[in-house]
Amino acid sequence: MEKFVRDGPELRRHIQELIAEKGGGHNEDLVADIIENALKMLTDVESRGDSKVIQTAVRELRYAFRLFAPHAGIRKVTMFGSARTAPGKQEYRQAVDFAHKIAAAGWMIITGAGPGIMQAGHEGAGPEKSFGANIRLPWEQSPNPIIQKDKKLITFKYFFTRKLTFLRHSDAIALFPGGFGTMDEGFEALTLMQTGKALIIPILFIDRPDGRYWETWMRFLTDHLLKLGLISKEDFNFIQIEHNVEEAVKHILLFYRNYQSSRWVGSHLVLRIAKKLTAKAVAELNKQFADLLREGPIVQRSALPQEKNQPEIWDLPRIVLTPHRHQFGRYRQLIDAINLANTV
């Protein structure tokens, strides 16, 4: 049997032959890179435990992406909150109502698949409009009975692959009162948007009408983190506290009133919109958000050539700018302004 060389063109040729023998498929260049890096583990990663982390992470993410792929065209909201919230609690009923209303608007919901707020989400949306991302814990957290036998349930070993799955497929996030896990998930979402590592989506902090859970949390942010200079006032643009479920749903839907999605193309930020803005509205955006611009103006145009790999949204008009990559809270204000601007 021919022996593989350690790396270089000959190894890559062997990998291409292996892919061809498998029958080829999607993103062959990226798959080839994964295979090459996997082979480098033979010399670079001695610890069996470390190798298992890589093996399991790749396996979990591959399966999760496959699970979500048939539903890629449907918007989704991830619901976080305490597993300890009992069905008789007002917060539980509120989560059921929220999930029911967002599903009625054509959305699907994603939860951690456990009890409490997670089960309330599945109860409100129904299993046909639900995804469950369960986690294996030492005490064997079982999926709640609503999602337990559904094909859209996946169980993760690692929290980091699970959280990546939540955020990768979310068009909005709704947090209900919870413990360490809820705080962790909320702060991670805020951190990723604050640092520009994730695209901006609505984050709703929902509580019962007479609740003060998120206001108490907000005081920690304002009285300590902000005053100490550890966060900036622009970061609060990511946060929306709601005590009314209908208003929470309305806030999410308004975010996508005209704005549809965005991506970076080199140094350009491309915002896809459903309807073209008037020339006056574009001029107003340039005036209002001049501080964001690193060079050139905000312009309205058709798709960039680099976006050809997304033909399903090729015809949407674009708002394009070359901004500084900081103060991402201002980007949220830009999206809000686009949604409220006059259209042609």
N, C-alpha and C positions, 0 to 999 in steps of 0.2 A: 504493500500500500504506500502510495506516495506520501512523503512527510511534508507537513505544512512548514513554511518558513515562519519566523517569529513575527515579522510585519513586512510592510512594503507592498509594492505592486503585485507580487505573486500571491500574497495572502488575499488581497482584495479580489484578485481574479478567481481564486478558489471560492470566496464568499459569493461572488456573482454567479458562479456555476451552481452553487448550492441553492441560491434563490431561484434560479431558472429551473432546477430540478424540482423544486417545490411547486412550481407553476407560476411564479411571479405574483404580483398583487399591488397593493397600495404603497406608495411612498417607499419604493425600493431603495433609494439612496439613504434614507434615514434608517431603514431596517438593516442595511449593510453596515452602517456606522455602529448600531447597537450590537450586532454580531461581532464586529471587530473589537469593540470595547469589552464585550463579554470574554473573548479569548485572551485579552490582555490581563484579565483577572487571574489567569493561570500563573502569572509571574508577579503581578502587582498586589494581589490581595491574598495574604497567607491565612488570615483568620477564617475559620469555617463559619463562625458567627457573623462576621462582616459579609461574607459571601451570601449567606442566607438572607440578610437584609436586602441586598441588591436583587436576589432572585425573587423574593416575595413581593417587593415593591413593584418590579416590572410585571409580575403575574397579576397582581391586584389591579394595577392601573390599566393593563391591557383588557382585562375582563370588564372593568367599570366603563371604559370608553365604548366597548362593544355593546354593553347594556343600554347606554344612553343614546347611541347613534340613531336608532330608528325614530327617536322622538326629538331630534335636533331642531326641528322647525317650530317647536312649541316652547313658549317662554315658561320659565320655572322660578319659583320662589322657595328658598330654603328656610325652614322654620327651626329655630333653636329655642330651648327652654328646659326647665327642670324635668327630669324623669320622675321626680317625687310629687308632682302636682296631681292630686287626686281628682277623679272625674266630677266630684261634687263641688270643686272649687270654681270660683267665678273666672279665674284665669284659664282654666281648662275649657269652660264653655265658650269663652271669648276666642280661644284658639280654634275651636271647632267652627265657630261662626266665620272667622277670618278665612280659614281654609275653604269653607263652603263657598264664600263669596268670590275668592280669587279663582277657584275652579270654575265657577259659573261664568267668569269673565274669559274663560278659555285657557287658563294657565294650568300647569301641573305643580305639585308640591314635592319637596324633598325633605325628609327628616332623618334623624339618626335611628329610626325604626324601633326605638325602645318604648317604654310606657310614658305616662305623664303627657307633657305638651306634644311629644312626638306622636303618641297615639291619637291625641286630639286632632292633629293635623291630618292624619290618615282617615279618621272618622269623618271629618268635615269634607274632605275632597273625594273620599271614596277610593278604593284600591286601584281602580282603573286610571285614576289621575294622580297616582302616588308613586314615588320612589322611596325605598328604604335603604339607608347606608348604615348597617349595623356594625358594632365593634365587639370583638371577642375580649371579654374581661375575665379576671380570675374567678369571679363568681358567676360566670356564664350568663351574661345578659342575653335574654331571649328576645327575638323580635316580637312586637305586639301582635295579637291575634288577627288584626285587620290586614297587615302586610305579610304575615308569616308565610303564607303559601303562594304569594304572588311572584311572578317571574322577574319583576322589577326590584327585587331585593338582593343586595350583595352584603356579605359579611367580611369585614376587614380585620387584619391582624394589627396593622399599624394606624395610629391616629393621624400621622402625617399624610398617608395616602388617602385616608378617609376625608380629611379636611380639604385636601387638594381637589377631590372629587366634588365636594360640596360647592366650592368656590368656582371651579371650572365650569360648572353647568348652571350656575345661578344667574338669573337676570335681576334678582332682588333678594334681600335677606330680611327676615322678620324675627326679632328676638323678643321672647317673653321672659318674665322673671325666672332666674335660674341660679345655679351655683357656680363652682369653679369652671365647669365645662362651658357653660353659657358665656361667662366672662372671657374665657380663652378664645372661643370662637368669634365673639364680638370684637375683641381687641385685635385679633389676627386680621379680620376683614378690614378694620379701620387702618391697621398698619400697612397692609398691602396697597390700599388706595392712597394713603398719605405719602407713601414712598414711590408711587407710580409703578409698582410691580403688578398691579391688577387694574383692569378697566373699572371705571366708576359705575356703580349701580346703586339703587336706593337701598339704604339700611334703615329699617324701621324698628324702633324700640317701643314695644306695645305693652300697656299695663291696663288694669281694670280702671274704670272711671274715677274711683276715689283712691287709687293706688299712688304711692310716692316712690316706688322702687327705683325707677330710672332717674327721677329728679334727685334722689339721694346720691346715686352714682354720678350724676352730672356735677353735683357740688364738689365731689372729689376731683373731677377733671378741671373745674374752673378755679376752685380755692387752693389747689395744690399744683397740679401739673402745669396749668397755664401761668399761674403767678410765679412759679419757679422757672419759667421760660423753657419748659421741657416739651411743650407743644405750642402751636400758634393758633391765633384766633380763626384763621382760615380752615383749620381742621374741623371746626364745629359745623361747617357746611355739609359734612357727611352725615350728621346725626339728626334724626327726626324722631321726636318722642310723640306718640299718639295714645290717647285713651279711648278712642272711638274706632271701632273696626272699619266702618264704612269710610271714614276719613283716611285710614291707613291704606285701604285698597285703592281709593281715589288717588292718593299720593303716588303710589306705584304706577298706576295706569297713566297718570299725567306725565311721568318721566319719559314715557314712550309715546307721547302724543304726536310728536314730529320726529324727535331723535330716535334712531333705530339701533345704531351700533357704531363702534369706532375701532380704529387700528392705527398703529404707527407704520408709516412707510418712510424708512430712513429717519430724517429729522422732522418729517411732516406728520402732524396729527390730522387724521382724516375722520370726520364725523359724517356718517351716512344719515340722511334725513328722508322722510316720506314725501314732503312737499317743498318745492323751492321757496326760498325767502324772497321778499321784495328787495330791490336795490337799497331802499331806504333802511330796511332792517339790517342788511349786511353792514351798511355804513355805521349804524348805531352799535353794532357788535364791535367794530373796530375802535370806536370811541370809548366804549365801556370797558373793553378788555385789552387796551393798548399795553398795559403792564405785563401781560402774558407773552407778548410777542418778542421773540429774539431777533427776528428779521422779517421783513416783508409784511404785507397786510393780511387780514383774514379775507379769503376769497371764496366764492361759490363757483363750483365747476362740476364736470362729469367725473367718472371714475378714473383713477390713475392707472397707467398700464400695469403696474405691479399688482393690481387687484384682480387680474384675470383669473386667478385661481378660485374666485368666489363668484361664479356666473349668476348665481341665484339673486344677487343684489347688485348686479352690474348696472342696472338702469336707474338706481336711486341717485338723486343729486347729492353732492358733497359740500360740506363746509371744511375748508383746508386752511391750516395755519402752521407756522413754524415757531413753536413756543419755547420758553425756558422750561426745563424739566424740574420744576419745583412749584411750591404753592398749589398742589393738586386740588386743594379745596376750592380754589377759584375755578377749576375746570368744571366742578359740579355747578357752580353759578353760571358758567357759560352754557352748559346743557339746558339749565332752567330757562335762560334767556332765549335760546333757540326755540324751545317749546312754546314760549309765550309770544314770539315774534310773528309779525304779519307774513302771510304766505301769498304766493302769486295765485 
